[in-house]
Amino acid sequence: MDNQGVTADPQLQQFIAVESQKQRFQQLVHQMTEVCWEKCMDKPGPKLDSRTEVCFVNCVERFIDTSQFILNRLEQTQRSRGTFSETMTD
């Protein structure tokens, strides 16, 4: 089965690329949540002790830094390809 003369629509290709980036970002969110939970939570209870709270705060701050870095990188990549898709902000 060959693809004689079949050319993918550039808008469709862009949409797929953006959706793939969103999926990778969501995977990162889940991974970071799992890492922070496993790293910081010794035993669930009605309150967090100060060590656990500090651990979660640090982990979340690193997550925010990482997320911002990734979003900035995706934006730069999109701009270097032409236009930045509005679907990235949804």
C-alpha positions in Angstrom: 0.0 0.0 0.0 1.7 3.2 -1.1 0.8 6.9 -0.5 0.8 8.1 -4.2 0.4 11.8 -4.2 -1.2 11.9 -0.7 -0.1 15.1 1.0 -1.2 15.7 4.5 -3.0 19.0 5.2 -0.6 21.5 6.8 -3.3 22.6 9.3 -3.9 19.0 10.2 -0.2 18.4 10.7 0.0 21.5 12.9 -3.1 20.4 14.9 -1.6 16.9 15.5 1.8 18.5 16.5 0.1 20.8 19.0 -2.1 17.9 20.4 1.0 15.7 20.8 2.7 18.5 22.7 -0.3 18.8 25.0 -0.2 15.1 25.6 3.5 15.1 26.4 2.8 18.0 28.9 0.0 16.1 30.5 2.2 13.1 30.9 4.8 15.4 32.6 2.1 16.6 35.0 1.2 13.1 36.0 4.9 12.1 36.3 5.7 15.1 38.5 2.6 14.5 40.7 3.7 10.9 41.2 7.3 11.9 41.9 6.3 14.6 44.4 3.8 12.3 46.2 6.3 9.4 46.4 9.1 11.7 47.5 7.3 13.8 50.0 4.4 11.8 51.5 5.6 9.3 54.1 2.2 8.5 55.6 -1.1 10.1 54.8 -2.8 11.9 57.8 -5.2 14.7 58.6 -2.3 17.2 58.6 1.0 17.6 56.9 4.1 17.9 59.1 6.4 20.8 58.4 9.0 18.6 56.6 6.3 17.2 54.3 4.9 20.6 53.6 8.3 22.1 52.7 9.0 19.1 50.5 5.7 19.6 48.6 6.3 23.3 48.3 9.8 22.7 46.8 8.5 20.0 44.5 5.6 22.2 43.3 7.9 25.1 42.7 10.2 22.9 40.6 7.2 21.7 38.7 6.1 25.3 38.0 9.6 26.2 36.9 9.7 23.1 34.7 6.3 23.8 33.3 7.1 27.4 32.5 10.3 26.3 30.8 8.5 23.7 28.7 5.7 26.2 27.7 8.3 28.8 26.7 10.2 26.3 24.6 7.0 25.1 22.9 6.1 28.7 22.2 9.6 29.4 20.7 9.3 26.3 18.6 5.9 27.3 17.3 7.0 30.8 16.5 10.1 29.5 14.7 7.8 27.5 12.5 5.6 30.4 11.6 2.6 31.2 13.8 1.8 30.2 17.3 -1.4 28.3 17.4 -4.2 29.6 19.7 -5.0 26.0 20.7 -1.8 26.0 22.9 -3.6 28.5 25.2 -6.7 26.4 25.6 
